[in-house]
Amino acid sequence: MKLSLTLFSSLLCASTALAANSLHKRNAFDKVKPKVEKRVAGEPFKHPELQKRASRFLTEKTKEFSVNGTGVPEVPFDVGESYAGLLPISESPNETRKLFFWFFPSTAAQNPDEIVVWLNGGPGCSSLSGLLTENGPFTWEAGTLAPVQNPYSWTNLTNMVWIEQPIGVGYTQGTPDITNEVELATEFRGFWKNFISTFDMQKFDMYVTGESYGGYYVPYIADGFISANDTDYFNLKGISINDPIIGDETSQQEVTILPFVEYWNNLLFLNDTFMEQMRVRQAQCNFDTYLEKYLTFPPPAGVLPVLPDPYDSSVYACDQFDNFYNAILEVNPCFNIYHITETCPHPFGELGIVNTGDYQPLDAVVYFNRTDVQEALHAVVGTNWEQCTDINVFGNGNASAETGDTSQGPANDGVLQRVIEYTNNTLIGSGDLDMLLSTNGTLLAIQNMTWNGAQGLSVYPQTPLYAPYHPEYNGGALAGAGVQGMWATERGLTFYTAHLSGHELPGYAPGVAYRMVEILLGRIDDFSSKADFTTQTGVFTGNGTIYRK
């Protein structure tokens, strides 16, 4: 199972974590549904926590990018102030290669001098998918009829920009001509300087976030910002990545898939005979002894041995990931590798077909391929927008044609280490229901990394992660409360899990992701805090009562 576009056209871009303690201490028979505040029928939904948007960014330089908040197609409410369009990847007047962005100023009463970047992965997948289905001001989830306002939009907290990159993705313009992640970071840095100059954000604190193959994008781009040594334009303060590719394929996928399936097999329902065959194969491939020795806390000192590529013909039988994936599809033909609880039928999504088996009606038009949408966002009308492009975005060089990767991952080549040590503010999250990049696979990659004077984490993450109880204003966008996962922090790196989340953590666990951003920005100390969300106006107590502040 390649960590790229080989089997799937996307990494949009789970765990054997212990469950010894009950996640919910409240009476299990007290079946009080989450309180959703009532509103008059037909009245447009208005999130009571949203403040009036500022307009500090509307200038002569930016007005060409201004988006009509009441004119976004199919969205039956005002999305507020935003700016979208294309900017070149260098300052050369002859530059024709351009990246696409959609920038939303924060709705906070006092607009902060900071900005957060969001990047989806792939490589080659559009960050607009994150905006539309995860952490944007409005979301349109697969299987639903219309977009809804997102009470957990990260714009409540800070200025946000979703950027399509590298060249070849989404609405971007130009022909891909990079070889690797370093060159990708250089092109992004050129775009970013133009973006900062356009919106007069010099000296703003900045944070880079993303998911999946963003495990490459985010550290390499952040490292490129650090090397620029220019805090006027690249004032990096922290990064966050969830369900990331940060290690090599064999250790992050193949080695850890058996214990993942054993943990969740009451849901996956693979038979005993097959499971026993897979245990034998695990031993034959030495994966069992590898896990026993190296997935330890603290880890044994030194670089972990690199296991053979399971796609090598001599060891193909050790492709445990595909062995399991193929078997699971026999049991559940609609199995979603990104969120393992899903069953048939496949829901239709406005972003189009991405994964094997996705359903799309014959007459459906992908949302970002609509002419009215492209006009509203100042994209080049007629662009063939795809959630994950078929174009090789690393099309110029001798690195891997699929990923541009020439290393064993950012956790092993010094890049992520440098970013952690520079910012001392790095958060890595994992959705426990994500089979593609499981929690223990990510932890194994972390245990192979040395930063701030020591290797790996000294203890398995086991401190309960708490998401505050909160009033729910929108039945179309809900978030769980109480203990939602586990976390640990050491030497500038925080690792956390969301037990009921799949691959796209801000979409599946918006309350956990919202709290993560508060921590990243320094608004909240850590995931053990039981303080309210910093933007909430009321407290849901868990028994159906809301107390107003």
C-alpha positions as CSV (number, residue, x, y, z in Angstrom):
1,M,0.0,0.0,0.0
2,K,2.0,2.9,-1.3
3,L,2.0,6.2,0.7
4,S,1.2,8.1,-2.4
5,L,-1.1,8.1,-5.4
6,T,-0.3,4.5,-6.5
7,L,-3.4,2.8,-5.3
8,F,-5.5,5.9,-4.3
9,S,-5.6,9.2,-6.0
10,S,-5.6,10.9,-2.6
11,L,-4.1,11.1,0.8
12,L,-6.3,14.0,1.9
13,C,-5.0,15.0,2.8
14,A,-5.9,4.7,14.5
15,S,-4.6,3.0,16.9
16,T,-4.0,0.3,19.5
17,A,-4.1,3.0,22.1
18,L,-5.1,1.5,25.5
19,A,-8.7,1.9,26.5
20,A,-8.4,0.8,30.1
21,N,-10.2,3.8,31.5
22,S,-13.8,4.5,30.5
23,L,-14.0,7.5,28.2
24,H,-17.3,8.6,29.8
25,K,-17.9,8.5,33.5
26,R,-21.4,9.9,33.3
27,N,-24.4,7.5,33.7
28,A,-24.6,5.5,30.5
29,F,-28.4,5.1,30.9
30,D,-28.9,8.9,31.1
31,K,-29.7,9.2,27.4
32,V,-29.9,13.0,27.2
33,K,-29.3,14.1,23.6
34,P,-26.9,17.1,23.1
35,K,-28.7,20.3,23.5
36,V,-29.2,22.1,20.2
37,E,-30.6,25.6,20.5
38,K,-33.9,26.2,18.8
39,R,-34.5,28.9,16.3
40,V,-37.5,30.2,14.4
41,A,-38.3,28.0,11.4
42,G,-37.0,29.5,8.2
43,E,-34.7,31.9,10.0
44,P,-31.2,31.9,8.5
45,F,-28.7,30.2,10.8
46,K,-26.5,32.7,12.6
47,H,-23.8,31.4,14.9
48,P,-24.1,33.4,18.1
49,E,-20.4,33.3,18.7
50,L,-19.4,35.0,15.5
51,Q,-18.3,38.6,15.8
52,K,-18.5,41.3,13.1
53,R,-15.7,40.8,10.6
54,A,-13.0,43.4,10.3
55,S,-12.0,44.9,7.0
56,R,-8.4,45.8,7.7
57,F,-7.3,43.8,4.7
58,L,-9.5,45.5,2.1
59,T,-7.2,47.8,0.2
60,E,-6.5,48.9,-3.4
61,K,-4.0,46.0,-3.7
62,T,-6.5,43.4,-2.4
63,K,-9.9,44.5,-3.8
64,E,-9.4,42.4,-7.0
65,F,-9.4,39.3,-4.8
66,S,-12.4,40.2,-2.7
67,V,-15.2,37.6,-2.7
68,N,-18.8,38.5,-2.4
69,G,-19.8,36.8,0.9
70,T,-23.5,36.6,-0.1
71,G,-22.7,35.3,-3.6
72,V,-20.9,32.0,-3.0
73,P,-22.9,29.5,-5.1
74,E,-25.3,27.2,-3.2
75,V,-24.3,28.8,0.2
76,P,-27.6,30.2,1.6
77,F,-25.9,32.6,4.0
78,D,-23.2,35.3,4.1
79,V,-19.7,33.7,4.5
80,G,-18.4,37.1,5.4
81,E,-15.2,38.8,4.3
82,S,-12.8,36.7,2.2
83,Y,-10.3,37.0,-0.6
84,A,-9.5,34.4,-3.3
85,G,-7.3,34.2,-6.4
86,L,-3.9,33.5,-7.9
87,L,-0.5,34.9,-7.0
88,P,2.9,34.1,-8.6
89,I,5.5,31.9,-7.0
90,S,8.3,34.5,-7.5
91,E,8.7,38.3,-7.7
92,S,9.7,38.2,-11.3
93,P,7.3,40.3,-13.5
94,N,7.5,37.5,-16.1
95,E,6.5,34.7,-13.7
96,T,3.4,32.8,-15.0
97,R,3.3,30.0,-12.4
98,K,0.8,30.8,-9.8
99,L,-0.7,29.2,-6.6
100,F,-4.4,29.6,-5.7
101,F,-5.5,30.8,-2.2
102,W,-8.8,31.5,-0.3
103,F,-8.1,33.8,2.6
104,F,-10.6,34.4,5.4
105,P,-9.8,37.1,8.0
106,S,-10.7,36.0,11.5
107,T,-14.1,36.8,12.9
108,A,-12.6,37.6,16.3
109,A,-13.6,41.0,17.7
110,Q,-9.9,42.0,17.7
111,N,-8.2,40.7,14.5
112,P,-4.9,39.1,15.6
113,D,-1.6,39.8,14.0
114,E,-1.2,36.2,13.0
115,I,-2.1,33.8,10.2
116,V,-2.5,30.1,9.9
117,V,-1.9,28.2,6.6
118,W,-3.8,25.0,5.9
119,L,-2.5,22.4,3.4
120,N,-4.0,19.1,2.3
121,G,-1.7,16.4,1.0
122,G,-1.6,13.9,-1.8
123,P,0.8,14.8,-3.2
124,G,-1.4,16.7,-5.5
125,C,-4.6,17.2,-3.5
126,S,-6.4,20.5,-3.1
127,S,-6.6,22.4,0.2
128,L,-10.0,23.5,-0.8
129,S,-11.2,20.0,0.2
130,G,-10.1,20.8,3.7
131,L,-12.0,24.1,3.6
132,L,-15.2,22.5,2.3
133,T,-15.2,19.4,4.5
134,E,-13.0,20.0,7.6
135,N,-12.2,23.4,9.1
136,G,-13.6,26.2,6.9
137,P,-16.3,28.7,7.6
138,F,-18.9,26.5,5.8
139,T,-18.8,22.8,5.2
140,W,-20.5,20.6,2.7
141,E,-20.1,17.0,3.8
142,A,-20.5,14.0,1.6
143,G,-24.1,12.6,1.7
144,T,-25.6,16.0,2.7
145,L,-27.8,18.2,0.5
146,A,-26.4,21.6,1.2
147,P,-23.5,23.4,2.9
148,V,-23.9,24.6,6.5
149,Q,-22.1,27.1,8.7
150,N,-19.3,25.6,10.7
151,P,-19.3,26.6,14.4
152,Y,-15.8,25.1,14.7
153,S,-14.3,27.1,11.8
154,W,-10.7,27.9,12.6
155,T,-11.5,31.5,11.4
156,N,-13.3,32.0,14.8
157,L,-9.8,32.0,16.3
158,T,-7.4,33.5,13.8
159,N,-6.8,34.6,10.2
160,M,-6.9,31.5,7.9
161,V,-5.7,30.8,4.4
162,W,-6.2,27.6,2.4
163,I,-3.6,27.3,-0.3
164,E,-3.6,25.0,-3.3
165,Q,0.0,23.9,-4.0
166,P,2.3,22.8,-5.6
167,I,1.9,23.8,-9.3
168,G,-0.5,21.4,-11.0
169,V,-3.0,21.2,-8.1
170,G,-6.6,22.6,-8.3
171,Y,-6.8,26.1,-9.8
172,T,-3.0,26.6,-9.8
173,Q,-1.5,27.8,-13.1
174,G,1.7,26.5,-14.8
175,T,3.5,23.3,-15.5
176,P,5.1,21.4,-12.6
177,D,8.9,21.6,-12.8
178,I,10.1,20.7,-9.3
179,T,12.1,17.6,-8.3
180,N,11.6,17.3,-4.5
181,E,10.2,18.9,-1.3
182,V,13.1,21.4,-1.0
183,E,12.2,22.9,-4.4
184,L,8.5,22.8,-3.4
185,A,9.3,24.8,-0.3
186,T,11.3,27.3,-2.4
187,E,8.3,27.9,-4.7
188,F,6.0,28.2,-1.8
189,R,8.2,30.7,-0.1
190,G,8.1,32.9,-3.2
191,F,4.3,32.8,-3.3
192,W,4.1,33.5,0.4
193,K,6.2,36.6,0.2
194,N,3.9,37.9,-2.5
195,F,0.9,37.0,-0.4
196,I,2.2,38.8,2.7
197,S,3.1,41.9,0.7
198,T,-0.4,41.9,-1.0
199,F,-2.2,41.8,2.4
200,D,0.3,43.9,4.4
201,M,1.0,41.1,6.9
202,Q,4.7,41.8,7.5
203,K,5.9,40.6,10.9
204,F,2.7,38.6,11.5
205,D,3.1,35.5,13.6
206,M,2.5,32.5,11.2
207,Y,1.7,28.9,11.6
208,V,1.7,26.1,9.0
209,T,-0.8,23.2,9.4
210,G,-1.9,20.3,7.3
211,E,-2.6,16.6,7.1
212,S,-1.6,13.3,5.4
213,Y,1.1,14.0,2.8
214,G,1.2,17.4,4.5
215,G,3.5,15.5,6.9
216,Y,6.0,16.3,4.1
217,Y,4.7,19.6,3.0
218,V,4.4,21.3,6.4
219,P,7.9,20.5,7.8
220,Y,9.7,21.2,4.6
221,I,7.9,24.5,4.0
222,A,8.4,25.5,7.7
223,D,12.1,24.6,7.4
224,G,12.3,26.7,4.2
225,F,10.8,29.7,6.2
226,I,13.4,29.1,9.0
227,S,16.3,29.1,6.5
228,A,15.1,32.4,4.9
229,N,16.1,34.1,8.2
230,D,13.5,36.9,7.5
231,T,10.9,37.4,10.2
232,D,9.2,40.2,8.3
233,Y,7.8,37.6,5.8
234,F,8.5,34.2,7.5
235,N,7.9,34.7,11.2
236,L,7.2,31.0,12.0
237,K,5.8,30.3,15.4
238,G,4.6,26.7,15.2
239,I,3.3,23.9,13.0
240,S,0.6,21.2,13.3
241,I,0.1,18.1,11.2
242,N,-2.5,15.3,11.7
243,D,-2.5,11.8,10.3
244,P,0.8,12.6,8.6
245,I,3.3,10.7,6.5
246,I,6.5,11.4,8.4
247,G,8.3,8.0,8.3
248,D,9.1,5.3,5.8
249,E,6.3,3.2,4.3
250,T,7.1,-0.2,5.8
251,S,7.4,1.0,9.4
252,Q,4.5,3.4,9.2
253,Q,2.0,1.1,7.5
254,E,3.1,-2.5,7.1
255,V,4.5,-3.3,10.6
256,T,1.6,-1.8,12.6
257,I,-1.4,-3.0,10.6
258,L,-1.9,-6.3,12.4
259,P,-2.3,-4.9,15.9
260,F,-4.5,-2.2,14.4
261,V,-6.9,-4.8,12.9
262,E,-6.8,-6.9,16.1
263,Y,-7.8,-3.9,18.1
264,W,-10.8,-3.1,15.8
265,N,-11.7,-6.5,14.6
266,N,-15.1,-6.5,16.4
267,L,-15.9,-3.8,13.8
268,L,-14.0,-5.2,10.8
269,F,-15.2,-8.8,11.4
270,L,-12.3,-10.7,9.7
271,N,-12.5,-14.5,10.4
272,D,-10.3,-16.4,12.8
273,T,-8.6,-18.5,10.1
274,F,-7.5,-15.4,8.1
275,M,-6.3,-13.6,11.3
276,E,-4.2,-16.6,12.3
277,Q,-2.6,-16.7,8.8
278,M,-1.8,-13.0,9.1
279,R,-0.1,-13.6,12.5
280,V,2.0,-16.3,11.0
281,R,3.0,-13.9,8.1
282,Q,3.7,-11.2,10.7
283,A,6.3,-13.4,12.3
284,Q,7.7,-14.6,9.0
285,C,8.4,-11.0,8.0
286,N,9.9,-10.2,11.5
287,F,7.4,-7.5,12.0
288,D,6.4,-8.9,15.4
289,T,9.9,-8.7,16.8
290,Y,10.5,-5.3,15.2
291,L,7.4,-3.9,17.0
292,E,8.3,-5.5,20.3
293,K,11.8,-4.0,20.2
294,Y,11.3,-0.6,18.7
295,L,7.7,0.6,19.6
296,T,8.9,1.1,23.1
297,F,8.9,4.1,25.4
298,P,11.6,5.3,25.6
299,P,12.9,3.7,22.4
300,P,16.3,1.9,22.2
301,A,19.0,4.4,21.3
302,G,20.0,4.8,17.7
303,V,18.4,4.9,14.3
304,L,15.9,2.1,13.8
305,P,16.8,-0.4,11.1
306,V,15.1,0.2,7.7
307,L,12.9,-2.7,6.7
308,P,12.7,-4.0,3.1
309,D,10.2,-2.3,0.8
310,P,7.2,-4.7,0.7
311,Y,6.8,-3.9,-3.0
312,D,10.1,-5.6,-3.7
313,S,9.2,-8.8,-5.5
314,S,11.3,-10.8,-3.1
315,V,9.3,-9.7,-0.1
316,Y,5.9,-9.0,-1.6
317,A,4.3,-11.5,0.7
318,C,5.1,-9.0,3.5
319,D,2.8,-6.4,2.1
320,Q,0.6,-6.9,5.2
321,F,-1.3,-3.7,4.5
322,D,-2.8,-4.8,1.2
323,N,-3.3,-8.3,2.6
324,F,-5.6,-6.8,5.2
325,Y,-7.2,-4.2,2.9
326,N,-8.2,-6.7,0.3
327,A,-9.7,-9.0,2.9
328,I,-11.7,-6.2,4.6
329,L,-13.2,-5.2,1.2
330,E,-14.5,-8.7,0.9
331,V,-16.4,-8.3,4.1
332,N,-17.4,-4.7,3.6
333,P,-17.4,-3.6,0.0
334,C,-17.9,0.1,1.0
335,F,-15.0,0.1,3.5
336,N,-13.5,3.5,3.9
337,I,-9.8,3.3,4.6
338,Y,-9.8,6.8,6.0
339,H,-12.6,6.1,8.5
340,I,-13.2,2.4,9.2
341,T,-16.7,2.6,10.6
342,E,-18.4,3.4,7.3
343,T,-20.5,0.8,5.5
344,C,-22.6,0.8,2.3
345,P,-23.8,2.8,0.5
346,H,-21.1,5.2,-0.7
347,P,-22.3,8.8,-0.1
348,F,-21.9,11.3,-2.9
349,G,-19.6,14.2,-2.2
350,E,-19.4,17.6,-4.0
351,L,-15.6,17.2,-4.3
352,G,-16.0,14.4,-6.8
353,I,-14.5,10.9,-7.0
354,V,-11.2,10.5,-5.1
355,N,-11.1,7.0,-3.6
356,T,-11.7,3.6,-5.2
357,G,-15.5,3.0,-5.1
358,D,-16.6,6.6,-4.5
359,Y,-20.1,7.2,-5.9
360,Q,-20.9,10.1,-8.2
361,P,-24.2,10.5,-10.1
362,L,-23.8,10.6,-13.9
363,D,-25.0,14.2,-14.2
364,A,-23.1,15.5,-11.1
365,V,-20.8,18.5,-11.5
366,V,-18.0,18.8,-9.1
367,Y,-18.5,22.0,-7.0
368,F,-15.2,23.7,-7.8
369,N,-15.6,22.9,-11.5
370,R,-18.8,25.0,-11.8
371,T,-18.4,28.1,-13.8
372,D,-20.2,30.3,-11.3
373,V,-18.0,29.0,-8.5
374,Q,-14.8,29.7,-10.5
375,E,-16.1,33.2,-11.3
376,A,-16.9,33.9,-7.7
377,L,-13.4,32.8,-6.5
378,H,-11.5,34.6,-9.3
379,A,-10.2,31.3,-10.6
380,V,-9.4,30.8,-14.3
381,V,-12.8,29.9,-15.7
382,G,-12.6,26.5,-17.5
383,T,-9.9,25.1,-15.2
384,N,-10.4,21.4,-14.8
385,W,-10.4,21.3,-11.0
386,E,-9.8,17.9,-9.4
387,Q,-9.7,17.2,-5.7
388,C,-6.5,15.2,-6.4
389,T,-4.8,15.8,-9.7
390,D,-3.7,13.2,-12.1
391,I,-0.7,15.4,-13.0
392,N,2.7,14.4,-11.5
393,V,3.4,17.4,-9.4
394,F,7.1,16.3,-9.0
395,G,7.5,16.0,-12.8
396,N,11.0,17.3,-13.3
397,G,13.8,15.1,-11.9
398,N,15.0,11.8,-10.8
399,A,13.3,11.5,-7.4
400,S,10.3,9.3,-7.0
401,A,7.8,10.1,-9.8
402,E,5.0,9.6,-7.3
403,T,6.1,11.7,-4.3
404,G,9.4,13.5,-5.0
405,D,10.7,11.7,-1.9
406,T,14.3,10.8,-1.7
407,S,14.4,10.3,2.1
408,Q,13.0,8.0,4.8
409,G,10.6,10.8,5.8
410,P,10.7,14.2,7.6
411,A,11.1,12.5,11.0
412,N,14.2,10.7,9.8
413,D,16.0,13.2,7.7
414,G,16.4,16.1,10.2
415,V,13.7,18.4,8.7
416,L,11.0,17.9,11.3
417,Q,13.7,17.9,14.1
418,R,14.9,21.3,13.0
419,V,11.3,22.7,13.0
420,I,10.5,21.3,16.5
421,E,13.7,22.8,17.9
422,Y,13.2,26.1,16.3
423,T,9.5,26.6,17.3
424,N,9.2,24.4,20.4
425,N,5.6,24.4,19.3
426,T,4.8,21.4,17.1
427,L,1.6,19.3,17.4
428,I,1.1,15.9,15.7
429,G,-2.3,14.4,15.8
430,S,-3.8,11.0,14.8
431,G,-7.3,9.8,14.3
432,D,-7.6,6.3,15.8
433,L,-10.2,5.2,13.1
434,D,-7.7,6.0,10.3
435,M,-6.4,2.7,8.8
436,L,-4.2,4.4,6.2
437,L,-1.9,6.0,8.6
438,S,-2.4,4.5,12.0
439,T,-1.6,6.0,15.4
440,N,1.1,3.5,16.2
441,G,2.6,3.8,12.8
442,T,3.1,7.5,13.4
443,L,4.4,6.9,16.9
444,L,6.9,4.4,15.5
445,A,8.2,7.2,13.2
446,I,8.4,9.6,16.1
447,Q,10.4,7.0,18.2
448,N,13.0,7.0,15.4
449,M,13.6,10.8,15.7
450,T,15.9,12.7,18.0
451,W,15.1,16.3,19.0
452,N,16.1,18.7,21.7
453,G,18.7,16.3,23.2
454,A,16.8,13.0,23.3
455,Q,15.2,10.3,21.1
456,G,11.5,9.7,20.8
457,L,8.9,10.0,23.5
458,S,9.7,8.6,27.0
459,V,6.1,7.4,27.7
460,Y,3.3,6.2,25.6
461,P,0.7,9.0,25.2
462,Q,-1.9,8.2,27.9
463,T,-3.0,11.5,29.5
464,P,-6.7,11.9,28.8
465,L,-7.5,14.6,26.1
466,Y,-10.4,16.7,27.0
467,A,-12.7,18.7,24.7
468,P,-14.9,21.1,26.6
469,Y,-18.7,20.8,26.9
470,H,-20.3,23.5,24.8
471,P,-23.6,24.6,23.4
472,E,-24.5,23.2,20.0
473,Y,-26.0,25.7,17.7
474,N,-26.1,23.8,14.4
475,G,-27.5,20.3,14.0
476,G,-25.6,20.0,10.8
477,A,-22.2,20.5,12.4
478,L,-21.7,18.9,15.8
479,A,-18.6,18.1,17.9
480,G,-18.2,15.7,20.8
481,A,-17.2,16.7,24.3
482,G,-15.5,15.2,27.3
483,V,-12.5,12.8,27.0
484,Q,-11.9,12.3,23.3
485,G,-8.4,10.8,23.2
486,M,-5.0,10.8,24.7
487,W,-1.9,13.1,24.6
488,A,1.7,13.6,25.7
489,T,4.2,16.4,25.3
490,E,8.0,16.3,25.5
491,R,10.6,18.8,24.5
492,G,8.5,21.0,22.3
493,L,6.5,18.2,20.6
494,T,2.9,17.4,21.5
495,F,1.4,14.2,20.2
496,Y,-2.4,13.6,20.5
497,T,-5.1,11.2,19.4
498,A,-8.8,11.5,18.6
499,H,-10.3,8.1,19.3
500,L,-13.4,8.6,17.1
501,S,-11.7,10.4,14.3
502,G,-10.7,9.1,10.9
503,H,-7.9,10.5,8.6
504,E,-9.4,14.0,8.2
505,L,-9.2,14.9,11.9
506,P,-10.7,18.4,11.8
507,G,-13.7,17.1,10.0
508,Y,-14.4,14.0,12.1
509,A,-13.4,15.5,15.5
510,P,-13.9,19.3,15.1
511,G,-13.9,19.9,18.8
512,V,-10.5,18.2,19.3
513,A,-9.1,20.1,16.3
514,Y,-10.5,23.4,17.6
515,R,-8.8,22.9,20.9
516,M,-5.6,22.0,19.1
517,V,-5.6,25.3,17.3
518,E,-6.1,27.1,20.7
519,I,-3.1,25.3,22.0
520,L,-1.0,26.0,18.9
521,L,-1.8,29.7,19.1
522,G,-1.1,29.8,22.9
523,R,-4.7,30.5,23.9
524,I,-4.9,27.3,26.0
525,D,-2.1,25.5,27.9
526,D,-2.7,21.9,26.9
527,F,-5.2,19.2,26.2
528,S,-5.9,18.5,29.8
529,S,-7.4,22.0,30.3
530,K,-11.1,21.9,31.1
531,A,-11.5,25.6,30.3
532,D,-14.2,26.5,27.8
533,F,-13.4,27.1,24.2
534,T,-12.0,30.6,24.2
535,T,-14.7,31.8,21.8
536,Q,-17.8,30.2,23.4
537,T,-20.5,32.2,25.1
538,G,-22.2,29.4,27.0
539,V,-21.4,26.1,28.7
540,F,-23.2,22.9,28.0
541,T,-23.0,20.9,31.3
542,G,-23.6,17.5,29.9
543,N,-27.1,17.1,31.3
544,G,-28.9,19.2,28.7
545,T,-28.6,22.5,30.5
546,I,-26.8,25.6,29.1
547,Y,-25.5,28.2,31.5
548,R,-24.9,31.6,30.0
549,K,-21.9,33.6,31.0
